Amino acid sequence: MSAGGASALRLVVLLAACLGAGGLGALLTTPALRPWYASLSKPRWAPPNWLFAPVWTVLYVAMAVAAWLVWQKSGLLQRPMKLFILQLALNAAWSPIFFGLRAPGSAFAEIVALWLAILATLLEFWKIVPPAAWLLAPYLVWVSFAAVLNFSIWRLNV
């Protein structure tokens, strides 16, 4: 396979992995939206449910491109990509905990671990390809917001 073909294949693999993590979350989230999530008390500033899918889609694509840029420079088995895989696994685990187990408290603990993994990944990406780190910055901001929302929902429903 040519270098260009290998590069394109890496991007496709990363897009599939990131969008697949999102798809897994959607599979577990959608059935729980009604009646469980709808019945929960939420802060007034909670965004409407329809906003989450488009925001996450953009973030997953940006994550894939960021990882692709780094994979080109560092290889798959180096620390930055290992951190990326870890944070993606933590990302995929949040929906099963929050929506599947209906456990906002446990999901909050998990999202804190996710936030730390994203930050570590962003910092490692910065060392190799600074634009890749910038591509992860909106993801870190959104997960920060999601963590505050998760915490608020947990506390409002204890």
Secondary structure as GFF3:
##gff-version 3
##sequence-region A 1 158
A	DSSP	alpha_helix	3	32	.	.	.	ID=ss1
A	DSSP	pi_helix	33	37	.	.	.	ID=ss2
A	DSSP	alpha_helix	38	39	.	.	.	ID=ss3
A	DSSP	three_ten_helix	49	51	.	.	.	ID=ss4
A	DSSP	alpha_helix	52	74	.	.	.	ID=ss5
A	DSSP	alpha_helix	79	95	.	.	.	ID=ss6
A	DSSP	pi_helix	96	100	.	.	.	ID=ss7
A	DSSP	alpha_helix	104	128	.	.	.	ID=ss8
A	DSSP	alpha_helix	130	156	.	.	.	ID=ss9
###
